[in-house]
Amino acid sequence: MDKRRGYTLIELLVTLAVAAILLTIGVPASQAFIAKNRLAVASNQFLLSTLLARSEAGKRQVDVSLISANGKDWSTGWRVGVDANGDGDLADAGDQILRVYPALRGGVSLRSASAGAIVFSATGWATPASTLTASLNGKSRTIQVLASGRVTVTKP
């Protein structure tokens, strides 16, 4: 009696067909999941940087600034620091950089309609009140920095 081990061609083709169907369903879902997470990471990173600036302003009793690396486009990165002379950059001798945030990865866009810098006072107030939008692949989150210093992240 000849007993052969292995799979028949039909069994292999059925297995490949089932795998192809599962990949067709699973890959787009995982791409949407990854995009959603990239958007959450970017907006939470900005939120944490505002919390750092606000707490350092209160602790040091000086104004602490968040300054975009490229005007109203915060996607290219930003810095948190003490702008000693208030000129809107952190490049002067008396300025102190507390943290540098690199450019956002994965194609996430973070833009403000009005502000390239946000300043937190020692009392926690923010100037100017700003709204930023983080977006990726048609999905977005809105980050609002209120004049009171409160920062919220919402999904429209």
PAMAR-593310 format. One record per atom (N, C-alpha, C): residue number from 1; residue in one letter; atom name; x, y, z. Coordinates in nm, 2 decimals, always signed. Layout:
N
zalum, baro, kelo, c1, c2, c3
NUM, A, CA, X, Y, Z
...
This chain:
156
zalum, baro, kelo, c1, c2, c3
1, M, N, +0.08, -0.12, +0.00
1, M, CA, +0.00, +0.00, +0.00
1, M, C, +0.09, +0.13, +0.00
2, D, N, +0.06, +0.21, -0.09
2, D, CA, +0.15, +0.33, -0.11
2, D, C, +0.08, +0.45, -0.04
3, K, N, +0.13, +0.49, +0.07
3, K, CA, +0.08, +0.61, +0.14
3, K, C, +0.17, +0.73, +0.12
4, R, N, +0.11, +0.83, +0.05
4, R, CA, +0.19, +0.95, +0.02
4, R, C, +0.15, +1.06, +0.12
5, R, N, +0.24, +1.13, +0.16
5, R, CA, +0.22, +1.24, +0.25
5, R, C, +0.22, +1.38, +0.18
6, G, N, +0.15, +1.47, +0.23
6, G, CA, +0.15, +1.60, +0.16
6, G, C, +0.01, +1.65, +0.13
7, Y, N, +0.00, +1.76, +0.06
7, Y, CA, -0.13, +1.82, +0.02
7, Y, C, -0.15, +1.81, -0.13
8, T, N, -0.27, +1.80, -0.16
8, T, CA, -0.30, +1.80, -0.30
8, T, C, -0.30, +1.94, -0.36
9, L, N, -0.30, +1.95, -0.49
9, L, CA, -0.30, +2.08, -0.55
9, L, C, -0.43, +2.16, -0.52
10, I, N, -0.54, +2.09, -0.51
10, I, CA, -0.67, +2.15, -0.48
10, I, C, -0.67, +2.21, -0.34
11, E, N, -0.61, +2.13, -0.24
11, E, CA, -0.61, +2.18, -0.11
11, E, C, -0.52, +2.31, -0.10
12, L, N, -0.41, +2.31, -0.17
12, L, CA, -0.32, +2.43, -0.17
12, L, C, -0.39, +2.55, -0.23
13, L, N, -0.46, +2.53, -0.34
13, L, CA, -0.53, +2.64, -0.40
13, L, C, -0.65, +2.69, -0.32
14, V, N, -0.72, +2.61, -0.25
14, V, CA, -0.83, +2.65, -0.16
14, V, C, -0.76, +2.73, -0.04
15, T, N, -0.65, +2.69, +0.01
15, T, CA, -0.59, +2.76, +0.12
15, T, C, -0.54, +2.90, +0.07
16, L, N, -0.48, +2.91, -0.05
16, L, CA, -0.44, +3.04, -0.10
16, L, C, -0.56, +3.13, -0.13
17, A, N, -0.67, +3.07, -0.17
17, A, CA, -0.79, +3.16, -0.20
17, A, C, -0.84, +3.21, -0.07
18, V, N, -0.85, +3.13, +0.04
18, V, CA, -0.89, +3.18, +0.17
18, V, C, -0.80, +3.28, +0.22
19, A, N, -0.67, +3.26, +0.21
19, A, CA, -0.57, +3.36, +0.26
19, A, C, -0.59, +3.49, +0.18
20, A, N, -0.61, +3.49, +0.05
20, A, CA, -0.63, +3.61, -0.03
20, A, C, -0.75, +3.68, +0.01
21, I, N, -0.86, +3.61, +0.04
21, I, CA, -0.98, +3.68, +0.09
21, I, C, -0.96, +3.75, +0.22
22, L, N, -0.89, +3.68, +0.31
22, L, CA, -0.87, +3.74, +0.45
22, L, C, -0.78, +3.86, +0.43
23, L, N, -0.68, +3.86, +0.35
23, L, CA, -0.59, +3.97, +0.33
23, L, C, -0.67, +4.09, +0.27
24, T, N, -0.76, +4.06, +0.17
24, T, CA, -0.83, +4.17, +0.11
24, T, C, -0.92, +4.24, +0.21
25, I, N, -0.97, +4.17, +0.31
25, I, CA, -1.05, +4.23, +0.41
25, I, C, -0.97, +4.29, +0.52
26, G, N, -0.86, +4.23, +0.56
26, G, CA, -0.78, +4.28, +0.67
26, G, C, -0.69, +4.39, +0.64
27, V, N, -0.63, +4.40, +0.53
27, V, CA, -0.53, +4.51, +0.50
27, V, C, -0.59, +4.65, +0.50
28, P, N, -0.70, +4.67, +0.44
28, P, CA, -0.76, +4.81, +0.45
28, P, C, -0.80, +4.84, +0.59
29, A, N, -0.85, +4.75, +0.66
29, A, CA, -0.89, +4.78, +0.80
29, A, C, -0.76, +4.81, +0.89
30, S, N, -0.65, +4.74, +0.86
30, S, CA, -0.53, +4.77, +0.94
30, S, C, -0.47, +4.90, +0.90
31, Q, N, -0.48, +4.94, +0.77
31, Q, CA, -0.43, +5.07, +0.73
31, Q, C, -0.51, +5.18, +0.80
32, A, N, -0.64, +5.17, +0.81
32, A, CA, -0.72, +5.27, +0.87
32, A, C, -0.69, +5.28, +1.02
33, F, N, -0.66, +5.16, +1.08
33, F, CA, -0.62, +5.16, +1.22
33, F, C, -0.49, +5.23, +1.24
34, I, N, -0.40, +5.21, +1.16
34, I, CA, -0.26, +5.27, +1.17
34, I, C, -0.28, +5.42, +1.15
35, A, N, -0.36, +5.47, +1.05
35, A, CA, -0.38, +5.61, +1.03
35, A, C, -0.44, +5.67, +1.15
36, K, N, -0.54, +5.61, +1.21
36, K, CA, -0.61, +5.66, +1.33
36, K, C, -0.51, +5.68, +1.44
37, N, N, -0.43, +5.58, +1.46
37, N, CA, -0.33, +5.58, +1.57
37, N, C, -0.22, +5.69, +1.55
38, R, N, -0.18, +5.71, +1.42
38, R, CA, -0.08, +5.81, +1.39
38, R, C, -0.14, +5.95, +1.42
39, L, N, -0.27, +5.97, +1.39
39, L, CA, -0.34, +6.09, +1.42
39, L, C, -0.35, +6.12, +1.57
40, A, N, -0.38, +6.01, +1.64
40, A, CA, -0.39, +6.02, +1.79
40, A, C, -0.25, +6.05, +1.85
41, V, N, -0.15, +5.99, +1.81
41, V, CA, -0.02, +6.02, +1.86
41, V, C, +0.03, +6.16, +1.84
42, A, N, +0.00, +6.21, +1.72
42, A, CA, +0.04, +6.35, +1.68
42, A, C, -0.04, +6.45, +1.77
43, S, N, -0.17, +6.43, +1.78
43, S, CA, -0.25, +6.53, +1.86
43, S, C, -0.21, +6.52, +2.01
44, N, N, -0.19, +6.40, +2.06
44, N, CA, -0.15, +6.38, +2.20
44, N, C, -0.01, +6.44, +2.23
45, Q, N, +0.08, +6.43, +2.13
45, Q, CA, +0.21, +6.48, +2.15
45, Q, C, +0.20, +6.63, +2.16
46, F, N, +0.12, +6.70, +2.08
46, F, CA, +0.11, +6.84, +2.09
46, F, C, +0.04, +6.88, +2.22
47, L, N, -0.06, +6.80, +2.26
47, L, CA, -0.13, +6.83, +2.39
47, L, C, -0.03, +6.82, +2.50
48, L, N, +0.05, +6.72, +2.50
48, L, CA, +0.15, +6.71, +2.61
48, L, C, +0.25, +6.82, +2.61
49, S, N, +0.29, +6.87, +2.49
49, S, CA, +0.38, +6.98, +2.49
49, S, C, +0.32, +7.11, +2.54
50, T, N, +0.19, +7.13, +2.52
50, T, CA, +0.12, +7.24, +2.58
50, T, C, +0.11, +7.23, +2.73
51, L, N, +0.09, +7.11, +2.78
51, L, CA, +0.09, +7.09, +2.93
51, L, C, +0.23, +7.11, +2.99
52, L, N, +0.33, +7.07, +2.92
52, L, CA, +0.47, +7.10, +2.96
52, L, C, +0.49, +7.25, +2.97
53, A, N, +0.46, +7.32, +2.87
53, A, CA, +0.48, +7.47, +2.87
53, A, C, +0.40, +7.54, +2.98
54, R, N, +0.28, +7.50, +3.00
54, R, CA, +0.20, +7.56, +3.10
54, R, C, +0.25, +7.53, +3.24
55, S, N, +0.29, +7.41, +3.27
55, S, CA, +0.34, +7.37, +3.40
55, S, C, +0.48, +7.44, +3.42
56, E, N, +0.56, +7.45, +3.32
56, E, CA, +0.69, +7.51, +3.34
56, E, C, +0.68, +7.66, +3.36
57, A, N, +0.58, +7.72, +3.30
57, A, CA, +0.55, +7.86, +3.32
57, A, C, +0.51, +7.89, +3.46
58, G, N, +0.43, +7.81, +3.52
58, G, CA, +0.39, +7.82, +3.66
58, G, C, +0.50, +7.79, +3.75
59, K, N, +0.58, +7.69, +3.72
59, K, CA, +0.69, +7.66, +3.81
59, K, C, +0.80, +7.76, +3.81
60, R, N, +0.84, +7.81, +3.69
60, R, CA, +0.94, +7.91, +3.68
60, R, C, +0.90, +8.06, +3.70
61, Q, N, +0.77, +8.08, +3.70
61, Q, CA, +0.71, +8.21, +3.71
61, Q, C, +0.76, +8.30, +3.60
62, V, N, +0.77, +8.25, +3.47
62, V, CA, +0.80, +8.33, +3.36
62, V, C, +0.71, +8.28, +3.24
63, D, N, +0.71, +8.35, +3.13
63, D, CA, +0.64, +8.31, +3.01
63, D, C, +0.71, +8.20, +2.95
64, V, N, +0.64, +8.09, +2.91
64, V, CA, +0.70, +7.98, +2.83
64, V, C, +0.63, +7.97, +2.70
65, S, N, +0.71, +7.96, +2.59
65, S, CA, +0.65, +7.96, +2.46
65, S, C, +0.66, +7.82, +2.39
66, L, N, +0.56, +7.80, +2.31
66, L, CA, +0.57, +7.69, +2.21
66, L, C, +0.58, +7.76, +2.07
67, I, N, +0.69, +7.73, +2.00
67, I, CA, +0.72, +7.80, +1.88
67, I, C, +0.73, +7.70, +1.77
68, S, N, +0.65, +7.72, +1.66
68, S, CA, +0.66, +7.63, +1.55
68, S, C, +0.79, +7.65, +1.47
69, A, N, +0.84, +7.54, +1.41
69, A, CA, +0.96, +7.55, +1.33
69, A, C, +0.94, +7.61, +1.20
70, N, N, +0.81, +7.62, +1.16
70, N, CA, +0.78, +7.67, +1.02
70, N, C, +0.65, +7.74, +1.02
71, G, N, +0.64, +7.85, +1.09
71, G, CA, +0.52, +7.94, +1.09
71, G, C, +0.40, +7.87, +1.14
72, K, N, +0.29, +7.87, +1.06
72, K, CA, +0.16, +7.81, +1.10
72, K, C, +0.16, +7.66, +1.08
73, D, N, +0.26, +7.60, +1.02
73, D, CA, +0.27, +7.46, +0.99
73, D, C, +0.35, +7.39, +1.10
74, W, N, +0.28, +7.33, +1.20
74, W, CA, +0.34, +7.27, +1.31
74, W, C, +0.39, +7.13, +1.28
75, S, N, +0.36, +7.08, +1.16
75, S, CA, +0.40, +6.94, +1.12
75, S, C, +0.55, +6.93, +1.12
76, T, N, +0.62, +7.04, +1.09
76, T, CA, +0.77, +7.03, +1.08
76, T, C, +0.84, +7.03, +1.21
77, G, N, +0.77, +7.03, +1.32
77, G, CA, +0.83, +7.03, +1.45
77, G, C, +0.80, +7.16, +1.53
78, W, N, +0.83, +7.16, +1.66
78, W, CA, +0.82, +7.28, +1.74
78, W, C, +0.91, +7.27, +1.86
79, R, N, +0.93, +7.38, +1.93
79, R, CA, +1.01, +7.39, +2.05
79, R, C, +0.93, +7.45, +2.16
80, V, N, +0.97, +7.41, +2.28
80, V, CA, +0.91, +7.46, +2.40
80, V, C, +1.03, +7.53, +2.48
81, G, N, +1.01, +7.65, +2.52
81, G, CA, +1.12, +7.72, +2.59
81, G, C, +1.09, +7.85, +2.64
82, V, N, +1.18, +7.91, +2.71
82, V, CA, +1.17, +8.04, +2.77
82, V, C, +1.23, +8.14, +2.67
83, D, N, +1.14, +8.23, +2.62
83, D, CA, +1.19, +8.33, +2.53
83, D, C, +1.21, +8.46, +2.61
84, A, N, +1.34, +8.47, +2.65
84, A, CA, +1.37, +8.58, +2.75
84, A, C, +1.33, +8.72, +2.70
85, N, N, +1.36, +8.75, +2.57
85, N, CA, +1.33, +8.88, +2.52
85, N, C, +1.20, +8.89, +2.45
86, G, N, +1.12, +8.78, +2.44
86, G, CA, +0.99, +8.79, +2.38
86, G, C, +0.99, +8.82, +2.23
87, D, N, +1.09, +8.78, +2.16
87, D, CA, +1.10, +8.81, +2.01
87, D, C, +1.04, +8.70, +1.93
88, G, N, +0.99, +8.60, +1.98
88, G, CA, +0.92, +8.49, +1.91
88, G, C, +1.01, +8.38, +1.85
89, D, N, +1.14, +8.38, +1.89
89, D, CA, +1.23, +8.27, +1.86
89, D, C, +1.30, +8.23, +1.99
90, L, N, +1.37, +8.11, +1.98
90, L, CA, +1.44, +8.07, +2.09
90, L, C, +1.59, +8.05, +2.06
91, A, N, +1.64, +8.15, +1.98
91, A, CA, +1.78, +8.15, +1.93
91, A, C, +1.87, +8.25, +2.00
92, D, N, +1.82, +8.33, +2.09
92, D, CA, +1.90, +8.43, +2.15
92, D, C, +1.98, +8.38, +2.27
93, A, N, +2.07, +8.46, +2.32
93, A, CA, +2.16, +8.41, +2.42
93, A, C, +2.09, +8.39, +2.55
94, G, N, +1.99, +8.47, +2.59
94, G, CA, +1.92, +8.45, +2.71
94, G, C, +1.80, +8.35, +2.71
95, D, N, +1.77, +8.30, +2.59
95, D, CA, +1.66, +8.20, +2.57
95, D, C, +1.70, +8.06, +2.62
96, Q, N, +1.61, +7.99, +2.67
96, Q, CA, +1.63, +7.85, +2.72
96, Q, C, +1.54, +7.76, +2.65
97, I, N, +1.59, +7.66, +2.58
97, I, CA, +1.50, +7.56, +2.51
97, I, C, +1.48, +7.45, +2.61
98, L, N, +1.35, +7.42, +2.64
98, L, CA, +1.32, +7.31, +2.74
98, L, C, +1.30, +7.17, +2.67
99, R, N, +1.24, +7.18, +2.55
99, R, CA, +1.22, +7.05, +2.47
99, R, C, +1.20, +7.08, +2.33
100, V, N, +1.26, +7.00, +2.24
100, V, CA, +1.24, +7.01, +2.10
100, V, C, +1.16, +6.89, +2.05
101, Y, N, +1.06, +6.92, +1.98
101, Y, CA, +0.97, +6.81, +1.92
101, Y, C, +1.00, +6.80, +1.77
102, P, N, +1.04, +6.69, +1.72
102, P, CA, +1.08, +6.67, +1.58
102, P, C, +0.95, +6.68, +1.49
103, A, N, +0.98, +6.68, +1.36
103, A, CA, +0.87, +6.68, +1.26
103, A, C, +0.78, +6.55, +1.28
104, L, N, +0.65, +6.57, +1.25
104, L, CA, +0.56, +6.45, +1.27
104, L, C, +0.59, +6.35, +1.15
105, R, N, +0.57, +6.23, +1.18
105, R, CA, +0.60, +6.12, +1.08
105, R, C, +0.47, +6.07, +1.03
106, G, N, +0.48, +5.99, +0.92
106, G, CA, +0.37, +5.92, +0.87
106, G, C, +0.27, +6.01, +0.79
107, G, N, +0.31, +6.13, +0.75
107, G, CA, +0.22, +6.21, +0.67
107, G, C, +0.12, +6.29, +0.74
108, V, N, +0.13, +6.29, +0.88
108, V, CA, +0.03, +6.37, +0.96
108, V, C, +0.06, +6.52, +0.94
109, S, N, -0.05, +6.59, +0.92
109, S, CA, -0.04, +6.74, +0.90
109, S, C, -0.09, +6.80, +1.03
110, L, N, -0.02, +6.90, +1.08
110, L, CA, -0.07, +6.98, +1.20
110, L, C, -0.06, +7.12, +1.17
111, R, N, -0.17, +7.19, +1.15
111, R, CA, -0.17, +7.33, +1.10
111, R, C, -0.26, +7.42, +1.19
112, S, N, -0.22, +7.54, +1.20
112, S, CA, -0.29, +7.64, +1.27
112, S, C, -0.34, +7.75, +1.17
113, A, N, -0.46, +7.80, +1.19
113, A, CA, -0.50, +7.91, +1.10
113, A, C, -0.44, +8.04, +1.14
114, S, N, -0.40, +8.05, +1.27
114, S, CA, -0.36, +8.18, +1.31
114, S, C, -0.22, +8.19, +1.38
115, A, N, -0.18, +8.09, +1.45
115, A, CA, -0.06, +8.11, +1.53
115, A, C, +0.06, +8.02, +1.50
116, G, N, +0.17, +8.08, +1.49
116, G, CA, +0.30, +8.01, +1.48
116, G, C, +0.37, +8.00, +1.61
117, A, N, +0.31, +8.06, +1.72
117, A, CA, +0.37, +8.05, +1.85
117, A, C, +0.25, +8.07, +1.95
118, I, N, +0.26, +8.00, +2.06
118, I, CA, +0.17, +8.01, +2.17
118, I, C, +0.25, +8.03, +2.30
119, V, N, +0.21, +8.13, +2.37
119, V, CA, +0.28, +8.17, +2.50
119, V, C, +0.19, +8.14, +2.62
120, F, N, +0.25, +8.07, +2.71
120, F, CA, +0.18, +8.05, +2.84
120, F, C, +0.24, +8.14, +2.95
121, S, N, +0.16, +8.21, +3.02
121, S, CA, +0.21, +8.30, +3.12
121, S, C, +0.22, +8.22, +3.25
122, A, N, +0.28, +8.29, +3.35
122, A, CA, +0.30, +8.22, +3.48
122, A, C, +0.17, +8.19, +3.55
123, T, N, +0.07, +8.26, +3.51
123, T, CA, -0.07, +8.23, +3.57
123, T, C, -0.14, +8.12, +3.49
124, G, N, -0.08, +8.07, +3.38
124, G, CA, -0.14, +7.96, +3.31
124, G, C, -0.22, +8.00, +3.19
125, W, N, -0.24, +8.13, +3.16
125, W, CA, -0.31, +8.18, +3.05
125, W, C, -0.23, +8.17, +2.92
126, A, N, -0.30, +8.14, +2.81
126, A, CA, -0.24, +8.12, +2.68
126, A, C, -0.27, +8.24, +2.59
127, T, N, -0.16, +8.28, +2.51
127, T, CA, -0.18, +8.39, +2.42
127, T, C, -0.11, +8.35, +2.29
128, P, N, -0.17, +8.35, +2.17
128, P, CA, -0.32, +8.38, +2.15
128, P, C, -0.39, +8.25, +2.17
129, A, N, -0.52, +8.26, +2.19
129, A, CA, -0.61, +8.14, +2.19
129, A, C, -0.60, +8.08, +2.04
130, S, N, -0.58, +7.95, +2.03
130, S, CA, -0.55, +7.90, +1.90
130, S, C, -0.63, +7.77, +1.87
131, T, N, -0.65, +7.74, +1.75
131, T, CA, -0.71, +7.62, +1.70
131, T, C, -0.62, +7.56, +1.60
132, L, N, -0.58, +7.43, +1.63
132, L, CA, -0.49, +7.36, +1.53
132, L, C, -0.57, +7.24, +1.48
133, T, N, -0.54, +7.20, +1.36
133, T, CA, -0.61, +7.08, +1.31
133, T, C, -0.50, +6.98, +1.26
134, A, N, -0.51, +6.86, +1.32
134, A, CA, -0.42, +6.75, +1.28
134, A, C, -0.51, +6.66, +1.18
135, S, N, -0.45, +6.63, +1.07
135, S, CA, -0.52, +6.56, +0.97
135, S, C, -0.43, +6.45, +0.90
136, L, N, -0.50, +6.35, +0.85
136, L, CA, -0.43, +6.24, +0.78
136, L, C, -0.54, +6.16, +0.71
137, N, N, -0.52, +6.14, +0.58
137, N, CA, -0.61, +6.06, +0.50
137, N, C, -0.76, +6.09, +0.52
138, G, N, -0.79, +6.22, +0.52
138, G, CA, -0.93, +6.26, +0.53
138, G, C, -0.99, +6.26, +0.68
139, K, N, -0.91, +6.21, +0.77
139, K, CA, -0.96, +6.21, +0.91
139, K, C, -0.89, +6.32, +0.98
140, S, N, -0.95, +6.38, +1.08
140, S, CA, -0.89, +6.49, +1.15
140, S, C, -0.92, +6.50, +1.30
141, R, N, -0.84, +6.57, +1.37
141, R, CA, -0.87, +6.60, +1.51
141, R, C, -0.84, +6.75, +1.53
142, T, N, -0.92, +6.81, +1.61
142, T, CA, -0.91, +6.96, +1.64
142, T, C, -0.85, +6.98, +1.78
143, I, N, -0.74, +7.06, +1.79
143, I, CA, -0.68, +7.09, +1.91
143, I, C, -0.71, +7.23, +1.94
144, Q, N, -0.78, +7.26, +2.05
144, Q, CA, -0.81, +7.40, +2.09
144, Q, C, -0.73, +7.44, +2.21
145, V, N, -0.66, +7.55, +2.20
145, V, CA, -0.59, +7.61, +2.31
145, V, C, -0.67, +7.73, +2.35
146, L, N, -0.74, +7.73, +2.46
146, L, CA, -0.82, +7.84, +2.50
146, L, C, -0.74, +7.94, +2.57
147, A, N, -0.79, +8.07, +2.58
147, A, CA, -0.71, +8.17, +2.65
147, A, C, -0.69, +8.14, +2.80
148, S, N, -0.78, +8.06, +2.85
148, S, CA, -0.76, +8.02, +3.00
148, S, C, -0.65, +7.93, +3.02
149, G, N, -0.59, +7.87, +2.91
149, G, CA, -0.48, +7.78, +2.91
149, G, C, -0.53, +7.63, +2.90
150, R, N, -0.66, +7.61, +2.90
150, R, CA, -0.71, +7.48, +2.88
150, R, C, -0.69, +7.43, +2.74
151, V, N, -0.65, +7.31, +2.72
151, V, CA, -0.63, +7.25, +2.59
151, V, C, -0.72, +7.13, +2.57
152, T, N, -0.79, +7.12, +2.46
152, T, CA, -0.88, +7.01, +2.44
152, T, C, -0.85, +6.95, +2.30
153, V, N, -0.87, +6.82, +2.29
153, V, CA, -0.86, +6.75, +2.16
153, V, C, -0.99, +6.69, +2.13
154, T, N, -1.05, +6.72, +2.01
154, T, CA, -1.18, +6.67, +1.97
154, T, C, -1.17, +6.61, +1.83
155, K, N, -1.26, +6.51, +1.81
155, K, CA, -1.27, +6.45, +1.68
155, K, C, -1.40, +6.51, +1.62
156, P, N, -1.39, +6.57, +1.50
156, P, CA, -1.51, +6.63, +1.44
156, P, C, -1.60, +6.53, +1.39
